[in-house]
Amino acid sequence: MCRLLSLFKIWRGGVDVNRRKFLQGVIGVGVCAALPTAAYSQLLVPDLTQLYSGYQVRFVNTHSHSTDSDAVSGSPGKIIRANLKRFDGVVLTDHGEQISRLEWEKQGSAARHYCSNDKVALRGFEWTDPIARLDIAGNWTPNPAYVNSLGHVVVLRTAEYCGVKSLKGGQPEETGKDFGELLRWIAKHPAAMGIFAHPSLYPVETTFNGFAAPPRNLPTIVKQFVGCELHRIGDGKEMRSSDEACFRQLLRVGWKPAPVIGGDEHRPPYGITVGMTGLYVHEWSPRGFYDALWNRRCFATEDQGSSIHFAAWSDDHQPVIMGRSTPAGRELTVYAEVSTKLRLERISLVLVSSLGSDEDVIIRSQRLAGSQRFGDIVSGDLCRSRKIVCAYARGEMVSQTRSLPRQIIGAPIWLT
C-alpha cells in the first residue's frame, strides 16, 4: 500500500462502512445533495502534509511595474527592493511596447543583481492591448469595461520581448493587434510562459479572442499558459465582474492555467499588494520558481502565510496533488486542507464542467469550527455526465481586523 496513505484506516468489524460518511466525519460535512457511493471495508485518507512534504512554500508578486513603462514613480531597482522587503520573490513585468532595448537589458541585470540572500527577482514583460482607452467605435472612454481590448498577458522566461506596437520609445518585436499573433510568438519560444492578466477588466466578448479555446495548430500553447490572475475573485459565475468566473471559463474551454495573483501596482507605496502567488518549490531559486509555475504547483492567496493543500484520487489510484491529472474512475474523492492563522470559515470544492457554469459541481463545507480540512466523494458517472474537466479547492478566511473574507484558491487537478 502506498506509504503516502497514512493517517486513517477503518476496521470493518464485521459490517460495511459507508465511505462517504467516514470521510465527512473525518474531514468535514458537505452541504451538497447526496451523491451515490459504494460501501468499502477500509479507507485510507491521505496525509496531505506528507503529500506536499517535498516542497517549501514561497510567496511572490508575479506582476509589477516601474517607470520604464507606466508606473508613476520607481526605477526597476526600487520596485524590486520594495517587493523583496515583504515577498520571497518578485517579477518585473513592464509593458513590452514601452520598453527600449537598453531598458530591457538593464532590467535583466537588475533582476540578476537582487537574486541573492534567499530572494528571487526575475524579469518578464506584459503584452498589452489596448494601448489606448478607446471603445469599439474608436471613442475615448474612461471605463475599462467598454474598452475594445484583446486583453493583457504577462510573459515570463524569454530572452526577447514583444508588444502590439512600439510606444513612447519602446523597441519590442511587434505582434500587431492580433491575439493570435501573440500566441504564435509565445509558441516560437518554447520555454516562455504566459499568464492571463486581470481577465475580467475588459469586455469578455473581445478579451483573449472572446475567451476562445486554445488553437489546435499550436500544440504547446496550453502547457505554456501557466496562470490566470484572480484579482477580483467574485462568485465564479459573472465573467464581467469576477476573475474566478473567467478562470473557470478558460478551464472549461481547454486551457490549463493555475490561479495566481500579482500586485500590478503603478503608484507608490509599492510591495503592499493584498494578493500574491504561493509556490510549492523544490528549491528557492529562479529555476525553482519556474519549475513550480510550469507544473502548476501554486495558489492564489489574499493572506501572506496562508497556504492550501489539495488532492484527488479515484478507486485504487494513488492521490495526486494540484497541477496533476487523475482518472474519475467509479468515484472521485476530493480533499483539501488550509493552513492559516486566520479564522477559516469555509472550504469549497469546485468541479468545472465543459458544458457551462450551470453544470459546475460546487461542494461547500458547513461553517468550519476549528477544522481546517474538508473533503467529499463524487460519483464518476456524475463527472462523466457533466463533462467535468478539473477540480480545485478554495478557502474563505476572516481576520480579526477585517470584516471582508480573504480568499485562497489552489491550482486544479485535471480529470482524464
C-alpha positions in Angstrom: 0.0 0.0 0.0 1.3 3.5 -0.9 3.2 4.8 2.1 1.7 8.3 1.5 -1.7 7.0 2.6 -1.0 7.0 6.3 -3.4 8.8 8.6 -6.7 7.0 8.9 -7.8 3.4 8.5 -11.2 1.8 9.1 -11.5 -1.5 10.8 -14.6 -3.2 9.3 -15.6 -5.1 12.5 -17.9 -7.4 10.5 -20.1 -4.6 9.0 -19.8 -2.5 5.9 -18.9 1.2 6.5 -20.1 3.8 4.1 -17.1 5.6 2.8 -18.8 8.9 2.3 -20.0 9.0 6.0 -16.5 8.2 7.2 -14.8 10.8 5.0 -17.2 13.5 6.0 -16.9 12.6 9.7 -13.1 12.8 9.5 -12.7 15.9 7.3 -16.0 17.8 7.4 -19.6 17.6 6.2 -20.7 18.8 2.8 -24.0 20.6 2.2 -24.5 19.3 -1.4 -27.1 16.8 -2.3 -26.1 13.2 -1.6 -24.3 11.6 -4.4 -24.1 7.8 -4.9 -21.2 6.0 -3.4 -20.2 2.4 -2.7 -19.5 0.6 0.6 -15.9 -0.3 1.3 -14.4 -2.3 4.0 -11.5 0.0 4.5 -10.4 3.5 3.6 -7.2 5.4 3.9 -7.4 9.2 3.9 -4.1 10.7 2.8 -2.0 12.9 4.9 -1.7 16.0 2.7 1.1 17.4 4.8 3.1 14.3 3.8 2.0 14.5 0.1 3.4 18.1 0.0 6.4 17.4 2.3 9.0 17.5 -0.5 8.2 21.2 -1.1 8.7 24.5 0.6 6.2 27.4 0.3 7.3 30.7 -1.1 5.2 33.9 -1.7 5.8 36.0 -4.8 4.5 39.1 -6.5 4.2 37.9 -10.2 3.2 41.3 -11.7 4.9 44.6 -11.1 5.7 47.9 -13.0 8.4 50.6 -13.0 8.9 53.9 -14.6 10.4 52.1 -17.6 6.7 51.8 -18.6 3.8 53.4 -16.9 4.4 53.4 -13.1 4.2 57.0 -11.8 7.5 56.6 -9.9 10.1 54.0 -9.0 13.0 52.7 -11.0 13.3 48.9 -11.7 15.7 48.6 -8.8 13.5 50.5 -6.4 10.4 48.3 -7.3 12.4 45.1 -6.9 13.8 46.2 -3.5 10.4 47.3 -2.2 8.8 44.0 -3.1 11.6 41.9 -1.7 11.2 43.5 1.7 8.0 41.6 2.0 7.9 38.8 -0.5 10.3 35.9 -1.3 10.3 36.9 -4.9 9.1 39.4 -7.5 8.8 39.5 -11.3 9.2 42.9 -13.0 6.7 43.0 -15.9 6.7 46.3 -17.6 4.6 46.8 -20.7 6.5 45.5 -23.7 5.5 48.2 -26.1 7.0 50.9 -23.9 10.4 49.3 -23.1 13.6 50.2 -25.0 16.2 47.5 -25.8 18.6 49.2 -23.3 15.9 49.2 -20.6 15.1 45.5 -21.2 18.8 44.6 -20.8 19.2 46.8 -17.7 16.1 45.1 -16.1 17.7 41.7 -16.7 20.9 42.9 -15.0 18.9 44.4 -12.0 17.0 41.1 -11.6 20.2 39.1 -11.5 21.8 41.5 -9.1 18.9 41.1 -6.5 18.8 37.3 -6.8 20.7 36.6 -3.5 20.2 36.1 0.2 17.3 33.7 -0.3 15.4 36.2 -2.6 14.4 35.8 -6.2 14.0 38.6 -8.7 13.0 38.0 -12.3 12.3 39.9 -15.5 9.3 39.4 -17.7 7.0 41.8 -19.6 3.3 42.5 -20.2 1.8 42.3 -23.6 -0.9 44.9 -23.7 -3.9 45.5 -25.8 -5.3 48.1 -25.8 -2.6 50.8 -25.5 -5.3 53.5 -25.6 -8.7 53.6 -23.9 -10.9 53.5 -27.0 -14.3 51.8 -27.3 -15.4 49.7 -30.3 -16.4 52.9 -32.1 -13.0 54.5 -31.6 -14.1 57.0 -29.0 -12.1 57.6 -25.8 -13.7 56.1 -22.7 -12.5 56.2 -19.0 -14.3 52.9 -18.2 -12.2 49.7 -19.0 -15.5 47.7 -19.2 -16.1 49.4 -22.6 -12.6 49.5 -23.9 -12.2 47.5 -27.1 -9.4 45.1 -25.9 -7.8 41.7 -26.7 -6.6 41.6 -23.1 -3.2 41.7 -21.3 -0.8 38.8 -20.9 2.2 38.6 -18.6 5.1 36.7 -20.3 7.9 35.1 -18.4 11.2 33.3 -19.2 12.2 34.8 -22.5 15.3 36.5 -23.7 13.2 38.6 -26.1 10.1 40.7 -25.6 7.2 41.9 -27.8 4.3 44.3 -27.9 1.3 45.2 -30.0 3.5 48.0 -31.4 6.2 50.5 -30.3 5.1 53.2 -28.0 7.0 56.0 -26.1 10.4 54.8 -27.2 9.6 51.2 -27.0 11.5 48.8 -29.2 9.8 45.4 -29.0 9.2 42.8 -31.6 5.8 43.9 -32.9 3.0 41.3 -33.0 0.3 43.7 -34.3 -3.2 43.9 -32.8 -4.0 40.2 -33.0 -4.1 37.9 -30.0 -3.4 35.0 -32.3 -0.1 36.6 -33.2 0.9 36.8 -29.6 0.1 33.1 -29.2 2.2 32.3 -32.2 5.1 34.4 -30.8 5.0 32.6 -27.5 4.8 29.2 -29.3 8.0 30.1 -31.1 9.7 30.5 -27.7 9.2 27.0 -26.1 10.5 28.0 -22.7 8.1 31.0 -22.5 5.2 31.1 -20.0 2.1 33.2 -20.3 -0.3 34.4 -17.6 -3.8 35.7 -18.4 -3.7 39.1 -16.6 -6.7 40.6 -14.8 -9.2 38.7 -17.2 -12.4 40.5 -16.1 -11.0 44.0 -16.6 -12.1 44.4 -20.2 -15.1 43.2 -22.2 -15.4 39.4 -22.3 -16.5 39.5 -25.9 -13.1 40.6 -27.1 -10.6 39.7 -24.4 -8.5 36.7 -25.3 -10.5 36.4 -28.6 -13.7 36.1 -26.5 -12.1 33.5 -24.2 -11.8 31.2 -27.1 -10.4 27.6 -26.9 -6.7 27.1 -27.5 -5.8 26.9 -31.2 -5.2 23.4 -32.3 -2.3 24.3 -34.6 -0.2 25.4 -31.6 0.2 22.2 -29.6 2.5 23.6 -26.9 0.4 26.7 -26.1 -1.8 25.1 -23.5 1.2 23.9 -21.5 2.9 27.4 -21.9 -0.1 29.4 -20.5 0.5 28.6 -16.8 -1.6 31.0 -14.9 -4.7 33.2 -14.6 -4.8 36.3 -12.3 -7.5 36.4 -9.7 -7.6 40.0 -8.5 -11.4 40.1 -8.3 -12.4 36.6 -7.2 -16.1 37.2 -7.1 -18.7 34.4 -7.1 -17.3 32.4 -10.0 -20.3 32.9 -12.3 -20.4 36.5 -13.7 -17.5 37.0 -16.0 -17.9 40.7 -16.2 -17.1 41.2 -12.5 -15.3 38.0 -11.4 -11.8 36.8 -12.3 -12.7 33.4 -10.9 -15.6 33.1 -13.4 -13.1 34.0 -16.2 -10.7 31.4 -14.8 -13.4 28.7 -14.9 -14.3 29.7 -18.5 -10.6 29.3 -19.6 -10.6 25.9 -17.9 -13.8 24.7 -19.4 -12.7 25.5 -23.0 -9.4 23.7 -22.7 -6.8 26.0 -21.2 -4.9 24.7 -18.1 -3.9 27.8 -16.0 -3.3 27.8 -12.3 -4.6 30.7 -10.1 -2.1 33.4 -9.4 -2.2 37.0 -8.0 0.2 39.7 -8.9 0.2 43.2 -7.4 0.1 45.2 -10.8 1.0 48.3 -8.8 1.5 51.5 -10.8 1.9 54.0 -8.0 3.5 54.1 -4.5 3.7 52.7 -2.0 5.0 49.5 -3.6 5.1 46.0 -2.4 2.0 46.3 -0.2 -0.5 44.4 -2.5 -3.0 42.2 -0.7 -2.9 39.3 -3.1 0.1 37.2 -4.0 1.1 33.9 -5.6 2.1 31.0 -3.4 4.5 28.4 -4.9 5.4 24.9 -3.8 9.1 24.7 -4.8 11.8 22.1 -4.5 14.4 24.8 -4.2 14.2 28.5 -3.9 15.9 29.9 -7.0 14.9 31.2 -10.4 14.9 27.5 -11.6 12.7 26.5 -8.6 10.3 29.4 -9.3 9.9 28.5 -13.0 9.5 24.7 -12.2 6.7 25.3 -9.7 4.8 27.6 -12.0 5.3 25.4 -15.1 3.9 22.4 -13.2 1.1 24.4 -11.6 2.2 23.8 -8.0 0.8 27.2 -6.9 -2.1 29.0 -5.4 -3.6 32.5 -5.3 -3.9 33.9 -1.8 -5.1 37.2 -0.2 -3.2 36.4 3.0 0.6 36.0 3.2 1.4 33.0 5.3 -1.7 31.0 4.4 -1.4 28.0 2.1 -3.7 25.4 0.7 -3.2 21.6 0.1 -5.4 19.8 -2.4 -5.5 16.2 -3.5 -7.8 14.0 -5.6 -8.0 10.3 -6.3 -10.3 7.6 -7.6 -10.9 3.9 -6.8 -7.5 2.2 -6.4 -5.4 5.1 -7.8 -3.0 6.9 -5.6 -3.8 10.5 -4.7 -2.3 13.3 -6.7 -1.6 16.9 -5.8 -2.6 20.1 -7.6 -1.3 20.6 -11.1 -1.5 16.9 -12.0 -4.2 14.6 -13.5 -6.2 11.6 -12.3 -9.0 9.4 -13.8 -12.5 10.0 -12.5 -13.0 6.2 -12.1 -16.1 4.8 -10.4 -16.0 7.7 -7.9 -13.7 10.6 -7.3 -12.6 11.8 -3.9 -11.5 15.5 -3.5 -9.9 16.6 -0.3 -8.4 20.0 0.8 -6.6 21.5 3.8 -5.9 25.2 4.5 -3.1 26.2 6.8 -3.8 29.7 8.2 -3.5 31.8 11.3 -6.8 33.5 10.4 -10.2 32.1 11.2 -11.1 29.6 8.4 -14.8 30.0 7.6 -15.4 27.6 4.8 -13.7 25.3 2.2 -15.4 24.8 -1.2 -14.5 22.1 -3.7 -15.2 23.2 -7.3 -15.6 20.8 -10.2 -15.6 22.6 -13.5 -17.8 21.4 -16.4 -17.1 21.9 -20.1 -20.8 22.3 -20.6 -21.1 25.6 -18.8 -21.2 27.2 -15.4 -24.7 25.9 -14.6 -23.2 22.3 -14.8 -20.3 23.0 -12.4 -20.4 21.0 -9.2 -19.7 23.1 -6.1 -19.4 21.3 -2.7 -19.3 23.6 0.2 -18.5 22.7 3.8 -20.6 23.9 6.6 -19.0 26.6 8.7 -15.8 25.1 10.0 -15.5 25.2 13.7 -11.8 24.8 14.3 -11.3 22.3 11.5 -9.0 23.2 8.6 -9.8 20.4 6.2 -12.8 19.2 4.1 -13.4 16.5 1.5 -16.2 14.7 -0.3 -16.8 12.0 -2.8 -18.4 12.5 -6.3 -19.6 9.6 -8.5 -17.6 9.0 -11.7 -20.9 8.9 -13.5 -21.7 12.4 -12.4 -18.3 13.6 -13.6 -18.8 12.0 -17.0 -22.4 13.2 -17.5 -21.5 16.7 -16.6 -18.2 16.5 -18.5 -16.1 17.6 -15.5 -12.6 18.6 -16.8 -10.9 19.5 -13.5 -11.4 20.2 -9.8 -9.9 22.8 -7.5 -10.3 24.0 -3.9 -10.9 27.4 -2.3 -10.9 28.6 1.3 -12.6 31.7 2.9 -10.7 33.2 5.8 -11.6 36.1 8.1 -9.1 38.2 10.2 -10.0 39.8 13.5 -9.4 43.3 12.0 -11.1 42.9 8.6 -14.8 42.0 8.0 -14.4 41.0 4.4 -13.3 37.4 3.8 -9.9 36.7 2.4 -9.7 34.0 -0.3 -7.2 31.3 -1.1 -7.5 29.2 -4.3 -5.4 26.2 -5.2 -4.4 25.0 -8.7 -6.7 22.4 -10.3 -6.3 18.7 -10.7 -7.4 17.6 -14.2 -9.6 14.6 -14.9 -8.6 12.2 -17.6 
